[in-house]
Amino acid sequence: MAKSTPVRRRQVPAVTRAVAILRQLGKSPEPVGVNQLARELSLVPSTCLHILRVLTEEGLVSFDSNSKRYTIDVGILPIARSAIRRNGFATLIEPQLTRLSRDFGVTAVATQLADSEHMVVVALSDASLPFRLQVDLGSRFPALISATGRCHAAFNLGGLSEAELRARFEKLSWDDPPAYDDWRQDVRGTRRDGYAIDRGCYIGGISILAVPFLNRTARMTHSIVAIGISDRIASLGIPSIVDAMQRVRDEVDDLLIGPSVDGV
């Protein structure tokens, strides 16, 4: 039998560095200067600057001539949205989100864990509502914030020490920050109950419900989120909204990877 020849992958340093720069700018909450970016990525500053100029010309990166700093630009959005629309999960859940919006008068979105520190919106409802919170496809936000953050902490961060978890929590920005001990209790309740709720902490007067999708190792990969005025959410009844969200989760889960672990 002929021995197979291993496939050799040719390195393309310029492409690798450009991708690393885009990822680093995407993670940064503020614009970044050339020297800082080069230092963070262990690049020669002149090389970093050359790549940044090309990315700026292509509309993927924006340059502020006053601060001399760079940030990710809107040119990346058509590429990201195209990838999101091809996502099987997003295709399956979009009509379900629209149904949730119409049934309960909430803004319904689906998120995906992009990395250990960020979630990204991969699908959203298109129902016409009297009140609708502005959420864009492809929006990124801290993985630990709001109701989705409680899910992330409950199912994905069990290996972190209490000190590490608290340090991440203290970096978050809220309208009405919860006390850490209260938030920690919410996280434990999320793991027990299979859903999370943020009552006006992230956005004043707004309640946010989140139901996690778990993979076969019981880690959260995606979530369904319902967002609405707190008084309306309370009048509709949190259990009824959560029950509908969990049914959607189970239906989509069955089509993608089979039932969620332990039915949670």
N, C-alpha and C positions, 0 to 999 in steps of 0.2 A: 504493500500500500504506500503510495507516494506521501512523503512527509509534507504537511502543509507549511507554507511560508508565512511567517507572521507579517501582518500589515504594519508598515512603517508610517508613522505620522510625522509629516514635516512640520517643524515649528515655524510659526509666522509671528515673530516677536512684536511687530508693529500692531497687528490685530489684537494680540493678547493684551498688550498695554492699553490700547484704546478701549477695549471692553472693561478692563480693570478701572480705568478712569471714569467711564460712564457709571459703573456700579458704585464707585466711591462717591461720586457726586450725587447719585440717586439716594444714597444712605445719609448724606450730610444734611442736617436741618438748616444750615446756613451756607451762603456762597463761600468758596474756598480759593485761596491764592495758589499760585503755581508752586512756590516753595513748600507750602504745607502739604499740598497734594503729592508732590514728588517725594517728600519725606515719608508720608503715610504709605506710599506704594513702593518705596525703595527704588525710585527712578532717578535718572540724571535730570536735573531741572530743565536743561535745554531740550532734552528729548520730550519731556512732559509738555513743555510749552509748544513744541512743534505739533504734537498730536492734538493738543487743545485748539490750536488755530485751525487745523483741518476740521475738527468736529464742530467748531463754531461756524465755519464756512458752510457746512452741511446742515446747519440749523439744529443740531443735536445738543449743542451746548451754547449758553449765553454768556457774554462777557460784559461786565460793568466797568467802563473806562474810568469811572471815578474811584471806585474801591479797588480796582485791579483784581477782581475776583470772578470766579466762574461758577455757574450753576447749570443744572440740567435744563434743557429748553423744550418748548412745545413740539419741536420736530420729532421728538421721540414718541409722541402720543399715537400717530397713525400706525407706527410699527407695533406698539404695545397693544392697541385696540384690535388690530388684525389678529394678533396671537390670541388675545382673550376670546374673540369671537369664534376661533377655531377650537376652543377648549370645550371638550365634550360635556364637562360638568356644567359650564355656563349655558350651553345649549339646552340641556335637560331642565335646568332649574328656572330659567327665565319665565316661562309661562306660569310656573307655580308661584313665583314671586308676584306676578301681576294679579293672580287670584287672591293671594294674601292681602295685597294692597286694597283690592276692591271689597273684600269681605270685612276687613277690619279698619279701613281708612288709615293705614299706616304706610310709611315709606319702607319698602322691603328690599334688602340687598343681600348679595352673597359675597363672601370674602374668601380669599385663599391665603394661606401663610406663605409669604414670599421668602422669608428667612427668619431667624430666631428673634429678630427685632421689629419686623414689619409685616402688616397685613395689607392686601391689595383688593380693591373692589373688582370682581370679575363678572358680576351680573347685577342688574337692578330692575325694579318694576317700572312699567310704562303707563300705569293707571293714572287717570286724571283725578287729582284729589284737591279738595279745598285748601289743605295745608300739605306742603311737601318740602322736606328738608333737601337742600341742594346737595346732591352726591353725584360725582362723576365716575364713569367707568375708568378704571385704571388708577383711581385715587389711592394713595398710600397713607398709612397712619401707624403709630406705634403699636406693636403687637400686644402690649400689656394694657392699653387704654380701654376704658369703658367696659361694656358687657363682654365683648369678644376677648378683652384682655383677661378677664376673670376666667374664661374658658381656657385660654392659652396657659395661664398659670396653673390651673387645676389639672390639665391633662398633659402638658409638655415640659413643665419646669420642675418636676419632682426631684431632679438631681441637683438643683441649686441649693446652696446653703441659705439659711434665713438671712444672713447678712448680704449675700449677693442679690437675693430677691428684693430685699428692702432697698438696696442701692438703686436697682432698676426702677422700682416704684417711685422713688423720690425724684427721678428725672422727668416724670410725666407732668403734663400740663392739663389742669381741669378747671372748669368754671367754679366748682365747689368741691375742692379736694376731700375725699374721704380720709378718715384717720386710718393709718396703716393697719392697726389691729382689727378695725371694722372690715376693711377690704380683705384682710386675710381670712376672716370668718366667712365673708362672701365667697371666697375661692373654695373653701372647704364645702360650703353648701352647694356650690356649682358642681363639684365632683360627685356629691351625693345625689343631687336632684337631676343632673343632666342638662341644666340650662342656667343662664345667668341674667341678671337684671341690673341696670344702672339707673337709679332714680334721681335724675337731675344733677349728678356729679360731673359728668363730662360736659353736658350742655344744660344750662339752667332751664327748668320747666319742661324738659324733654326726658321721657323714659325710653330706654333702649333695651330690648330683649335679644338674647343670642342663644342659639342652639348649635352645638358643635357636631361636625362630622368626624368620626373616629376611624382610623385605619385598623388593620388587623392586630396591631400592637398597642391599641388603645391610645394612640396619639392623635390629637386634633390636626386635621389638614385643611378643613374649610369650615365655614359657619354660615347659618342663615341669621339675618339680623332684621328686626322689626323696630322702626323708629316712629314715635308719635308723641303728641302732647300728653303730659303725665295724667291730667284729669281724664282724658279720653281713654287712655290705656287702663286706668283704674276702673272706669265705668264699664268697659267691655269685659273686664276680668282677665287678669294675667293668665290663670290656668287655661282658659279657652283659647287664647292666642298661642300660648306655648304648645298646647295639644295639637293645634293645626300646624304649627311649625315643625313639630316632631314627626307628624305624619308625612309632611313633605320631605323631610330629611330621610325617613325610612324608605319612601318610594324611590327617591333618587339614588340612595345608597344601594338598594337592591339591584338597580339597573347597572350601576358602576362596579361595585366590588362585593356585593352581597350584604346581608344585614350587618349593622353596626355591632361592635363587640358588646356582649352582655345586654344588647338591646338599648344601650344608653344613647 
